[in-house]
Amino acid sequence: MKSKAVFYHAGCPVCISAEQGITAALDKQRFEVEVVHLGEDSSRLSDAENAGVKSVPALVIEGQAYHINHGADLSALK
Amino acid sequence: MKSKAVFYHAGCPVCISAEQGITAALDKQRFEVEVVHLGEDSSRLSDAENAGVKSVPALVIEGQAYHINHGADLSALK
């Protein structure tokens, strides 16, 4: 079974760079990757917060949050 | 030919988490991954700086630096 990876972003240039650099480089044989635009889907903000996401872009792999560079704080998206 | 990915770290807990989470999740079919401990190999500090690395842990993929969470500033390793 594949592990879950969720990339949270807000469409910012830093987010796009992280998506193209890191998220695209993940092993799709082992990870099911979901991309969530928090600016367009604010219903997922609580999921992000519960996973420990403080800013975007962030990648949550197996429940662990990794903030990649810094585009915007989560609080700015509410 | 595989692309190059270099993970710079300093042995800190945040670094180890990022290595186990992100670096381990990269597609090894497409990326040749090198792990560099800047605390033990300070000769690589200039490589990291030239790639735009400001803090560790950081992953440089195809010349682009991605800072993953924050363990220590590069300046603290000199």
Backbone of each chain as nested JSON, in Angstrom:
{
  "chains": [
    {"id": "A", "residues": [
      {"number": 1, "name": "MET", "atoms": {"N": [0.835, -1.197, 0.0], "CA": [0.0, 0.0, 0.0], "C": [0.871, 1.248, 0.0]}},
      {"number": 2, "name": "LYS", "atoms": {"N": [0.466, 2.232, -0.783], "CA": [1.258, 3.463, -0.858], "C": [1.063, 4.32, 0.381]}},
      {"number": 3, "name": "SER", "atoms": {"N": [2.119, 5.037, 0.733], "CA": [2.008, 6.015, 1.81], "C": [1.403, 7.291, 1.242]}},
      {"number": 4, "name": "LYS", "atoms": {"N": [0.885, 8.073, 2.135], "CA": [0.197, 9.3, 1.735], "C": [1.132, 10.496, 1.885]}},
      {"number": 5, "name": "ALA", "atoms": {"N": [1.165, 11.334, 0.849], "CA": [1.892, 12.595, 0.921], "C": [0.957, 13.701, 0.454]}},
      {"number": 6, "name": "VAL", "atoms": {"N": [0.818, 14.744, 1.258], "CA": [-0.057, 15.857, 0.883], "C": [0.77, 17.128, 0.794]}},
      {"number": 7, "name": "PHE", "atoms": {"N": [0.715, 17.774, -0.35], "CA": [1.414, 19.034, -0.545], "C": [0.401, 20.163, -0.426]}},
      {"number": 8, "name": "TYR", "atoms": {"N": [0.576, 20.998, 0.605], "CA": [-0.316, 22.142, 0.812], "C": [0.35, 23.393, 0.263]}},
      {"number": 9, "name": "HIS", "atoms": {"N": [-0.402, 24.158, -0.513], "CA": [0.178, 25.375, -1.061], "C": [-0.908, 26.444, -1.225]}},
      {"number": 10, "name": "ALA", "atoms": {"N": [-0.49, 27.612, -1.738], "CA": [-1.452, 28.698, -1.931], "C": [-1.225, 29.393, -3.269]}},
      {"number": 11, "name": "GLY", "atoms": {"N": [-0.598, 28.68, -4.182], "CA": [-0.42, 29.23, -5.515], "C": [0.695, 30.263, -5.648]}},
      {"number": 12, "name": "CYS", "atoms": {"N": [1.42, 30.511, -4.557], "CA": [2.485, 31.524, -4.583], "C": [3.702, 31.001, -5.365]}},
      {"number": 13, "name": "PRO", "atoms": {"N": [4.551, 31.911, -5.843], "CA": [5.742, 31.47, -6.597], "C": [6.618, 30.499, -5.814]}},
      {"number": 14, "name": "VAL", "atoms": {"N": [6.796, 30.743, -4.521], "CA": [7.598, 29.827, -3.697], "C": [6.934, 28.448, -3.644]}},
      {"number": 15, "name": "CYS", "atoms": {"N": [5.585, 28.464, -3.612], "CA": [4.833, 27.199, -3.58], "C": [5.036, 26.414, -4.868]}},
      {"number": 16, "name": "ILE", "atoms": {"N": [4.96, 27.118, -5.982], "CA": [5.072, 26.448, -7.285], "C": [6.466, 25.863, -7.451]}},
      {"number": 17, "name": "SER", "atoms": {"N": [7.46, 26.619, -7.012], "CA": [8.839, 26.124, -7.079], "C": [8.998, 24.852, -6.254]}},
      {"number": 18, "name": "ALA", "atoms": {"N": [8.426, 24.842, -5.062], "CA": [8.531, 23.669, -4.181], "C": [7.773, 22.483, -4.769]}},
      {"number": 19, "name": "GLU", "atoms": {"N": [6.652, 22.762, -5.395], "CA": [5.877, 21.668, -5.999], "C": [6.662, 21.044, -7.152]}},
      {"number": 20, "name": "GLN", "atoms": {"N": [7.233, 21.908, -7.99], "CA": [7.967, 21.405, -9.154], "C": [9.29, 20.753, -8.751]}},
      {"number": 21, "name": "GLY", "atoms": {"N": [9.877, 21.254, -7.645], "CA": [11.176, 20.714, -7.243], "C": [11.06, 19.487, -6.369]}},
      {"number": 22, "name": "ILE", "atoms": {"N": [10.343, 19.624, -5.269], "CA": [10.302, 18.547, -4.274], "C": [9.167, 17.555, -4.544]}},
      {"number": 23, "name": "THR", "atoms": {"N": [7.959, 18.075, -4.663], "CA": [6.819, 17.168, -4.793], "C": [6.939, 16.32, -6.056]}},
      {"number": 24, "name": "ALA", "atoms": {"N": [7.406, 16.929, -7.134], "CA": [7.563, 16.193, -8.389], "C": [8.66, 15.142, -8.299]}},
      {"number": 25, "name": "ALA", "atoms": {"N": [9.565, 15.303, -7.327], "CA": [10.698, 14.381, -7.21], "C": [10.397, 13.173, -6.328]}},
      {"number": 26, "name": "LEU", "atoms": {"N": [9.219, 13.177, -5.713], "CA": [8.88, 12.056, -4.829], "C": [8.675, 10.774, -5.636]}},
      {"number": 27, "name": "ASP", "atoms": {"N": [8.926, 9.688, -4.988], "CA": [8.776, 8.369, -5.609], "C": [7.291, 7.996, -5.653]}},
      {"number": 28, "name": "LYS", "atoms": {"N": [6.692, 8.101, -6.839], "CA": [5.255, 7.858, -6.985], "C": [4.917, 6.363, -6.87]}},
      {"number": 29, "name": "GLN", "atoms": {"N": [5.94, 5.518, -6.887], "CA": [5.705, 4.089, -6.666], "C": [5.391, 3.827, -5.197]}},
      {"number": 30, "name": "ARG", "atoms": {"N": [5.917, 4.699, -4.34], "CA": [5.751, 4.482, -2.902], "C": [4.776, 5.459, -2.262]}},
      {"number": 31, "name": "PHE", "atoms": {"N": [4.547, 6.6, -2.94], "CA": [3.717, 7.626, -2.326], "C": [2.566, 8.043, -3.23]}},
      {"number": 32, "name": "GLU", "atoms": {"N": [1.412, 8.132, -2.611], "CA": [0.248, 8.692, -3.275], "C": [0.251, 10.178, -2.919]}},
      {"number": 33, "name": "VAL", "atoms": {"N": [0.45, 11.014, -3.927], "CA": [0.637, 12.443, -3.673], "C": [-0.633, 13.223, -3.994]}},
      {"number": 34, "name": "GLU", "atoms": {"N": [-1.079, 13.987, -3.01], "CA": [-2.235, 14.86, -3.207], "C": [-1.775, 16.303, -3.1]}},
      {"number": 35, "name": "VAL", "atoms": {"N": [-2.239, 17.158, -3.997], "CA": [-1.877, 18.578, -3.976], "C": [-3.116, 19.373, -3.584]}},
      {"number": 36, "name": "VAL", "atoms": {"N": [-3.011, 20.142, -2.5], "CA": [-4.152, 20.905, -1.988], "C": [-3.84, 22.401, -2.014]}},
      {"number": 37, "name": "HIS", "atoms": {"N": [-4.663, 23.154, -2.728], "CA": [-4.531, 24.616, -2.795], "C": [-5.414, 25.206, -1.698]}},
      {"number": 38, "name": "LEU", "atoms": {"N": [-4.792, 25.647, -0.629], "CA": [-5.566, 26.111, 0.529], "C": [-6.271, 27.433, 0.262]}},
      {"number": 39, "name": "GLY", "atoms": {"N": [-5.782, 28.184, -0.717], "CA": [-6.461, 29.429, -1.07], "C": [-7.793, 29.154, -1.753]}},
      {"number": 40, "name": "GLU", "atoms": {"N": [-7.867, 28.039, -2.471], "CA": [-9.09, 27.69, -3.198], "C": [-9.975, 26.726, -2.423]}},
      {"number": 41, "name": "ASP", "atoms": {"N": [-9.375, 26.002, -1.484], "CA": [-10.142, 25.014, -0.728], "C": [-9.875, 25.197, 0.765]}},
      {"number": 42, "name": "SER", "atoms": {"N": [-10.531, 26.218, 1.317], "CA": [-10.267, 26.55, 2.715], "C": [-10.831, 25.498, 3.669]}},
      {"number": 43, "name": "SER", "atoms": {"N": [-11.666, 24.594, 3.157], "CA": [-12.187, 23.526, 4.016], "C": [-11.077, 22.58, 4.456]}},
      {"number": 44, "name": "ARG", "atoms": {"N": [-9.916, 22.642, 3.776], "CA": [-8.808, 21.769, 4.134], "C": [-7.837, 22.408, 5.119]}},
      {"number": 45, "name": "LEU", "atoms": {"N": [-8.114, 23.674, 5.495], "CA": [-7.221, 24.359, 6.436], "C": [-7.071, 23.596, 7.746]}},
      {"number": 46, "name": "SER", "atoms": {"N": [-8.179, 23.042, 8.219], "CA": [-8.104, 22.332, 9.501], "C": [-7.278, 21.053, 9.39]}},
      {"number": 47, "name": "ASP", "atoms": {"N": [-7.365, 20.383, 8.231], "CA": [-6.518, 19.202, 8.001], "C": [-5.042, 19.601, 8.106]}},
      {"number": 48, "name": "ALA", "atoms": {"N": [-4.719, 20.72, 7.431], "CA": [-3.332, 21.191, 7.425], "C": [-2.871, 21.52, 8.841]}},
      {"number": 49, "name": "GLU", "atoms": {"N": [-3.718, 22.252, 9.558], "CA": [-3.374, 22.638, 10.924], "C": [-3.184, 21.42, 11.82]}},
      {"number": 50, "name": "ASN", "atoms": {"N": [-4.086, 20.462, 11.678], "CA": [-3.989, 19.252, 12.498], "C": [-2.717, 18.461, 12.215]}},
      {"number": 51, "name": "ALA", "atoms": {"N": [-2.196, 18.606, 10.996], "CA": [-0.959, 17.904, 10.641], "C": [0.274, 18.687, 11.079]}},
      {"number": 52, "name": "GLY", "atoms": {"N": [0.052, 19.876, 11.649], "CA": [1.187, 20.663, 12.139], "C": [1.712, 21.688, 11.144]}},
      {"number": 53, "name": "VAL", "atoms": {"N": [0.947, 21.913, 10.078], "CA": [1.382, 22.887, 9.077], "C": [1.183, 24.309, 9.606]}},
      {"number": 54, "name": "LYS", "atoms": {"N": [2.264, 25.108, 9.553], "CA": [2.211, 26.498, 10.028], "C": [2.266, 27.488, 8.877]}},
      {"number": 55, "name": "SER", "atoms": {"N": [2.856, 27.054, 7.761], "CA": [2.997, 27.936, 6.606], "C": [2.996, 27.083, 5.344]}},
      {"number": 56, "name": "VAL", "atoms": {"N": [2.795, 27.75, 4.218], "CA": [2.877, 27.05, 2.933], "C": [4.066, 27.593, 2.158]}},
      {"number": 57, "name": "PRO", "atoms": {"N": [4.676, 26.819, 1.284], "CA": [4.333, 25.441, 0.976], "C": [4.792, 24.476, 2.064]}},
      {"number": 58, "name": "ALA", "atoms": {"N": [4.043, 23.403, 2.219], "CA": [4.402, 22.372, 3.182], "C": [4.015, 21.007, 2.62]}},
      {"number": 59, "name": "LEU", "atoms": {"N": [4.821, 20.042, 2.969], "CA": [4.568, 18.675, 2.53], "C": [4.367, 17.826, 3.782]}},
      {"number": 60, "name": "VAL", "atoms": {"N": [3.249, 17.133, 3.829], "CA": [2.983, 16.239, 4.961], "C": [3.164, 14.807, 4.472]}},
      {"number": 61, "name": "ILE", "atoms": {"N": [4.155, 14.137, 5.025], "CA": [4.436, 12.754, 4.642], "C": [4.25, 11.876, 5.855]}},
      {"number": 62, "name": "GLU", "atoms": {"N": [3.379, 10.912, 5.715], "CA": [3.089, 9.992, 6.81], "C": [2.836, 10.743, 8.112]}},
      {"number": 63, "name": "GLY", "atoms": {"N": [2.067, 11.816, 8.015], "CA": [1.645, 12.558, 9.194], "C": [2.637, 13.577, 9.729]}},
      {"number": 64, "name": "GLN", "atoms": {"N": [3.8, 13.656, 9.117], "CA": [4.83, 14.594, 9.582], "C": [4.87, 15.792, 8.629]}},
      {"number": 65, "name": "ALA", "atoms": {"N": [4.845, 17.006, 9.208], "CA": [4.831, 18.217, 8.379], "C": [6.236, 18.73, 8.119]}},
      {"number": 66, "name": "TYR", "atoms": {"N": [6.517, 19.007, 6.858], "CA": [7.795, 19.604, 6.466], "C": [7.503, 20.897, 5.73]}},
      {"number": 67, "name": "HIS", "atoms": {"N": [7.983, 22.003, 6.297], "CA": [7.8, 23.305, 5.664], "C": [8.955, 23.536, 4.708]}},
      {"number": 68, "name": "ILE", "atoms": {"N": [8.636, 23.847, 3.471], "CA": [9.661, 23.996, 2.439], "C": [9.751, 25.463, 2.056]}},
      {"number": 69, "name": "ASN", "atoms": {"N": [10.893, 26.061, 2.373], "CA": [11.034, 27.508, 2.201], "C": [9.838, 28.192, 2.869]}},
      {"number": 70, "name": "HIS", "atoms": {"N": [9.5, 29.4, 2.473], "CA": [8.383, 30.075, 3.13], "C": [7.653, 30.966, 2.142]}},
      {"number": 71, "name": "GLY", "atoms": {"N": [6.386, 30.666, 1.926], "CA": [5.573, 31.483, 1.035], "C": [4.634, 32.359, 1.824]}},
      {"number": 72, "name": "ALA", "atoms": {"N": [3.812, 31.751, 2.675], "CA": [2.842, 32.499, 3.469], "C": [2.494, 31.707, 4.728]}},
      {"number": 73, "name": "ASP", "atoms": {"N": [2.23, 32.45, 5.805], "CA": [1.759, 31.78, 7.014], "C": [0.321, 31.307, 6.807]}},
      {"number": 74, "name": "LEU", "atoms": {"N": [-0.002, 30.211, 7.465], "CA": [-1.343, 29.666, 7.336], "C": [-2.39, 30.687, 7.787]}},
      {"number": 75, "name": "SER", "atoms": {"N": [-2.042, 31.468, 8.786], "CA": [-2.984, 32.455, 9.326], "C": [-3.389, 33.484, 8.27]}},
      {"number": 76, "name": "ALA", "atoms": {"N": [-2.521, 33.702, 7.284], "CA": [-2.827, 34.673, 6.232], "C": [-3.84, 34.138, 5.227]}},
      {"number": 77, "name": "LEU", "atoms": {"N": [-4.14, 32.861, 5.318], "CA": [-5.053, 32.246, 4.346], "C": [-6.466, 32.102, 4.878]}},
      {"number": 78, "name": "LYS", "atoms": {"N": [-6.658, 32.522, 6.143], "CA": [-7.983, 32.341, 6.745], "C": [-8.912, 33.522, 6.434]}}
    ]},
    {"id": "B", "residues": [
      {"number": 1, "name": "MET", "atoms": {"N": [20.067, 9.969, -17.836], "CA": [20.979, 10.336, -16.745], "C": [20.189, 10.852, -15.547]}},
      {"number": 2, "name": "LYS", "atoms": {"N": [20.631, 10.454, -14.376], "CA": [19.912, 10.897, -13.18], "C": [20.224, 12.352, -12.864]}},
      {"number": 3, "name": "SER", "atoms": {"N": [19.237, 13.028, -12.269], "CA": [19.466, 14.381, -11.771], "C": [20.124, 14.293, -10.412]}},
      {"number": 4, "name": "LYS", "atoms": {"N": [20.736, 15.387, -10.038], "CA": [21.479, 15.415, -8.774], "C": [20.628, 16.05, -7.678]}},
      {"number": 5, "name": "ALA", "atoms": {"N": [20.603, 15.408, -6.524], "CA": [19.959, 15.991, -5.349], "C": [20.951, 15.9, -4.191]}},
      {"number": 6, "name": "VAL", "atoms": {"N": [21.196, 17.023, -3.538], "CA": [22.126, 17.031, -2.41], "C": [21.388, 17.479, -1.159]}},
      {"number": 7, "name": "PHE", "atoms": {"N": [21.437, 16.639, -0.138], "CA": [20.807, 16.975, 1.138], "C": [21.894, 17.444, 2.094]}},
      {"number": 8, "name": "TYR", "atoms": {"N": [21.824, 18.721, 2.487], "CA": [22.79, 19.286, 3.441], "C": [22.182, 19.279, 4.835]}},
      {"number": 9, "name": "HIS", "atoms": {"N": [22.95, 18.794, 5.786], "CA": [22.433, 18.769, 7.157], "C": [23.58, 18.94, 8.148]}},
      {"number": 10, "name": "ALA", "atoms": {"N": [23.221, 18.939, 9.429], "CA": [24.241, 19.098, 10.463], "C": [24.0, 18.134, 11.618]}},
      {"number": 11, "name": "GLY", "atoms": {"N": [23.291, 17.059, 11.335], "CA": [23.085, 16.045, 12.361], "C": [22.046, 16.382, 13.412]}},
      {"number": 12, "name": "CYS", "atoms": {"N": [21.378, 17.524, 13.251], "CA": [20.384, 17.954, 14.242], "C": [19.102, 17.11, 14.11]}},
      {"number": 13, "name": "PRO", "atoms": {"N": [18.292, 17.075, 15.162], "CA": [17.052, 16.284, 15.099], "C": [16.144, 16.7, 13.94]}},
      {"number": 14, "name": "VAL", "atoms": {"N": [16.034, 17.999, 13.687], "CA": [15.211, 18.48, 12.571], "C": [15.776, 17.961, 11.253]}},
      {"number": 15, "name": "CYS", "atoms": {"N": [17.119, 17.913, 11.194], "CA": [17.783, 17.423, 9.982], "C": [17.484, 15.947, 9.748]}},
      {"number": 16, "name": "ILE", "atoms": {"N": [17.566, 15.175, 10.801], "CA": [17.352, 13.73, 10.68], "C": [15.914, 13.441, 10.265]}},
      {"number": 17, "name": "SER", "atoms": {"N": [14.984, 14.201, 10.837], "CA": [13.577, 14.048, 10.467], "C": [13.375, 14.345, 8.987]}},
      {"number": 18, "name": "ALA", "atoms": {"N": [14.001, 15.418, 8.507], "CA": [13.851, 15.795, 7.095], "C": [14.495, 14.762, 6.182]}},
      {"number": 19, "name": "GLU", "atoms": {"N": [15.618, 14.213, 6.632], "CA": [16.283, 13.197, 5.817], "C": [15.404, 11.957, 5.708]}},
      {"number": 20, "name": "GLN", "atoms": {"N": [14.864, 11.536, 6.84], "CA": [14.047, 10.323, 6.842], "C": [12.708, 10.53, 6.152]}},
      {"number": 21, "name": "GLY", "atoms": {"N": [12.194, 11.774, 6.209], "CA": [10.885, 12.034, 5.612], "C": [10.962, 12.38, 4.143]}},
      {"number": 22, "name": "ILE", "atoms": {"N": [11.728, 13.413, 3.83], "CA": [11.738, 13.936, 2.461], "C": [12.788, 13.24, 1.594]}},
      {"number": 23, "name": "THR", "atoms": {"N": [14.024, 13.234, 2.073], "CA": [15.103, 12.709, 1.229], "C": [14.87, 11.23, 0.925]}},
      {"number": 24, "name": "ALA", "atoms": {"N": [14.402, 10.496, 1.91], "CA": [14.136, 9.068, 1.708], "C": [12.974, 8.829, 0.749]}},
      {"number": 25, "name": "ALA", "atoms": {"N": [12.133, 9.843, 0.572], "CA": [10.942, 9.677, -0.267], "C": [11.203, 10.033, -1.731]}},
      {"number": 26, "name": "LEU", "atoms": {"N": [12.399, 10.543, -2.022], "CA": [12.703, 10.917, -3.411], "C": [12.799, 9.684, -4.294]}},
      {"number": 27, "name": "ASP", "atoms": {"N": [12.5, 9.895, -5.55], "CA": [12.538, 8.811, -6.526], "C": [13.994, 8.542, -6.921]}},
      {"number": 28, "name": "LYS", "atoms": {"N": [14.531, 7.446, -6.412], "CA": [15.949, 7.128, -6.641], "C": [16.205, 6.65, -8.075]}},
      {"number": 29, "name": "GLN", "atoms": {"N": [15.117, 6.383, -8.798], "CA": [15.282, 6.044, -10.211], "C": [15.639, 7.28, -11.025]}},
      {"number": 30, "name": "ARG", "atoms": {"N": [15.211, 8.439, -10.512], "CA": [15.424, 9.676, -11.268], "C": [16.494, 10.569, -10.651]}},
      {"number": 31, "name": "PHE", "atoms": {"N": [16.768, 10.35, -9.338], "CA": [17.69, 11.241, -8.651], "C": [18.824, 10.484, -7.975]}},
      {"number": 32, "name": "GLU", "atoms": {"N": [20.0, 11.024, -8.174], "CA": [21.164, 10.537, -7.453], "C": [21.274, 11.416, -6.215]}},
      {"number": 33, "name": "VAL", "atoms": {"N": [21.088, 10.822, -5.052], "CA": [21.008, 11.601, -3.822], "C": [22.324, 11.513, -3.044]}},
      {"number": 34, "name": "GLU", "atoms": {"N": [22.859, 12.669, -2.723], "CA": [24.06, 12.729, -1.892], "C": [23.691, 13.397, -0.571]}},
      {"number": 35, "name": "VAL", "atoms": {"N": [24.174, 12.846, 0.53], "CA": [23.902, 13.413, 1.847], "C": [25.209, 13.991, 2.389]}},
      {"number": 36, "name": "VAL", "atoms": {"N": [25.203, 15.292, 2.693], "CA": [26.417, 15.972, 3.155], "C": [26.201, 16.522, 4.559]}},
      {"number": 37, "name": "HIS", "atoms": {"N": [27.036, 16.083, 5.489], "CA": [26.991, 16.571, 6.875], "C": [27.966, 17.745, 6.981]}},
      {"number": 38, "name": "LEU", "atoms": {"N": [27.415, 18.958, 7.0], "CA": [28.266, 20.155, 6.978], "C": [29.05, 20.344, 8.274]}},
      {"number": 39, "name": "GLY", "atoms": {"N": [28.568, 19.745, 9.35], "CA": [29.307, 19.843, 10.604], "C": [30.588, 19.021, 10.557]}},
      {"number": 40, "name": "GLU", "atoms": {"N": [30.555, 17.945, 9.776], "CA": [31.724, 17.065, 9.674], "C": [32.576, 17.357, 8.452]}},
      {"number": 41, "name": "ASP", "atoms": {"N": [31.978, 17.989, 7.462], "CA": [32.714, 18.276, 6.233], "C": [32.522, 19.741, 5.857]}},
      {"number": 42, "name": "SER", "atoms": {"N": [33.261, 20.598, 6.561], "CA": [33.083, 22.037, 6.354], "C": [33.621, 22.488, 4.992]}},
      {"number": 43, "name": "SER", "atoms": {"N": [34.36, 21.618, 4.326], "CA": [34.846, 21.981, 2.991], "C": [33.697, 22.108, 1.997]}},
      {"number": 44, "name": "ARG", "atoms": {"N": [32.539, 21.586, 2.36], "CA": [31.384, 21.658, 1.457], "C": [30.499, 22.878, 1.72]}},
      {"number": 45, "name": "LEU", "atoms": {"N": [30.866, 23.673, 2.754], "CA": [30.056, 24.849, 3.079], "C": [29.92, 25.794, 1.882]}},
      {"number": 46, "name": "SER", "atoms": {"N": [31.012, 25.97, 1.134], "CA": [30.953, 26.901, -0.002], "C": [30.035, 26.362, -1.097]}},
      {"number": 47, "name": "ASP", "atoms": {"N": [30.031, 25.039, -1.288], "CA": [29.087, 24.443, -2.249], "C": [27.653, 24.785, -1.858]}},
      {"number": 48, "name": "ALA", "atoms": {"N": [27.378, 24.596, -0.561], "CA": [26.026, 24.856, -0.064], "C": [25.654, 26.326, -0.259]}},
      {"number": 49, "name": "GLU", "atoms": {"N": [26.563, 27.204, 0.123], "CA": [26.302, 28.64, -0.015], "C": [26.077, 29.018, -1.475]}},
      {"number": 50, "name": "ASN", "atoms": {"N": [26.902, 28.477, -2.344], "CA": [26.765, 28.8, -3.773], "C": [25.434, 28.325, -4.344]}},
      {"number": 51, "name": "ALA", "atoms": {"N": [24.879, 27.289, -3.733], "CA": [23.579, 26.775, -4.195], "C": [22.418, 27.547, -3.575]}},
      {"number": 52, "name": "GLY", "atoms": {"N": [22.742, 28.511, -2.701], "CA": [21.689, 29.326, -2.106], "C": [21.194, 28.821, -0.77]}},
      {"number": 53, "name": "VAL", "atoms": {"N": [21.918, 27.871, -0.183], "CA": [21.502, 27.322, 1.111], "C": [21.816, 28.324, 2.226]}},
      {"number": 54, "name": "LYS", "atoms": {"N": [20.799, 28.64, 3.026], "CA": [20.949, 29.587, 4.127], "C": [20.915, 28.891, 5.477]}},
      {"number": 55, "name": "SER", "atoms": {"N": [20.249, 27.743, 5.509], "CA": [20.117, 27.023, 6.765], "C": [20.01, 25.536, 6.454]}},
      {"number": 56, "name": "VAL", "atoms": {"N": [20.2, 24.722, 7.473], "CA": [20.011, 23.281, 7.331], "C": [18.834, 22.835, 8.181]}},
      {"number": 57, "name": "PRO", "atoms": {"N": [18.143, 21.767, 7.817], "CA": [18.375, 20.955, 6.632], "C": [17.9, 21.638, 5.361]}},
      {"number": 58, "name": "ALA", "atoms": {"N": [18.599, 21.333, 4.261], "CA": [18.207, 21.87, 2.965], "C": [18.472, 20.818, 1.904]}},
      {"number": 59, "name": "LEU", "atoms": {"N": [17.636, 20.849, 0.905], "CA": [17.778, 19.911, -0.203], "C": [17.974, 20.744, -1.462]}},
      {"number": 60, "name": "VAL", "atoms": {"N": [19.053, 20.456, -2.174], "CA": [19.303, 21.152, -3.437], "C": [19.013, 20.174, -4.57]}},
      {"number": 61, "name": "ILE", "atoms": {"N": [18.004, 20.516, -5.354], "CA": [17.615, 19.663, -6.472], "C": [17.791, 20.445, -7.757]}},
      {"number": 62, "name": "GLU", "atoms": {"N": [18.59, 19.912, -8.637], "CA": [18.861, 20.565, -9.92], "C": [19.215, 22.03, -9.714]}},
      {"number": 63, "name": "GLY", "atoms": {"N": [20.056, 22.284, -8.73], "CA": [20.578, 23.63, -8.502], "C": [19.686, 24.56, -7.705]}},
      {"number": 64, "name": "GLN", "atoms": {"N": [18.498, 24.103, -7.354], "CA": [17.55, 24.938, -6.61], "C": [17.549, 24.51, -5.141]}},
      {"number": 65, "name": "ALA", "atoms": {"N": [17.681, 25.489, -4.229], "CA": [17.738, 25.17, -2.8], "C": [16.359, 25.213, -2.163]}},
      {"number": 66, "name": "TYR", "atoms": {"N": [16.033, 24.163, -1.426], "CA": [14.782, 24.1, -0.675], "C": [15.126, 23.89, 0.797]}},
      {"number": 67, "name": "HIS", "atoms": {"N": [14.75, 24.856, 1.61], "CA": [14.991, 24.735, 3.047], "C": [13.818, 24.003, 3.668]}},
      {"number": 68, "name": "ILE", "atoms": {"N": [14.102, 22.946, 4.403], "CA": [13.047, 22.11, 4.979], "C": [13.025, 22.307, 6.488]}},
      {"number": 69, "name": "ASN", "atoms": {"N": [11.945, 22.893, 6.97], "CA": [11.892, 23.293, 8.379], "C": [13.153, 24.081, 8.712]}},
      {"number": 70, "name": "HIS", "atoms": {"N": [13.544, 24.156, 9.957], "CA": [14.734, 24.934, 10.294], "C": [15.476, 24.308, 11.457]}},
      {"number": 71, "name": "GLY", "atoms": {"N": [16.719, 23.912, 11.198], "CA": [17.539, 23.339, 12.262], "C": [18.564, 24.337, 12.745]}},
      {"number": 72, "name": "ALA", "atoms": {"N": [19.39, 24.847, 11.826], "CA": [20.442, 25.8, 12.178], "C": [20.793, 26.642, 10.967]}},
      {"number": 73, "name": "ASP", "atoms": {"N": [21.154, 27.893, 11.22], "CA": [21.634, 28.734, 10.131], "C": [23.018, 28.266, 9.706]}},
      {"number": 74, "name": "LEU", "atoms": {"N": [23.306, 28.451, 8.427], "CA": [24.601, 28.04, 7.908], "C": [25.729, 28.768, 8.652]}},
      {"number": 75, "name": "SER", "atoms": {"N": [25.468, 30.015, 9.012], "CA": [26.499, 30.817, 9.687], "C": [26.921, 30.199, 11.015]}},
      {"number": 76, "name": "ALA", "atoms": {"N": [26.031, 29.418, 11.622], "CA": [26.349, 28.786, 12.912], "C": [27.292, 27.6, 12.736]}},
      {"number": 77, "name": "LEU", "atoms": {"N": [27.505, 27.171, 11.501], "CA": [28.339, 25.989, 11.241], "C": [29.767, 26.357, 10.849]}},
      {"number": 78, "name": "LYS", "atoms": {"N": [30.033, 27.65, 10.785], "CA": [31.373, 28.072, 10.323], "C": [32.362, 28.164, 11.473]}}
    ]}
  ]
}
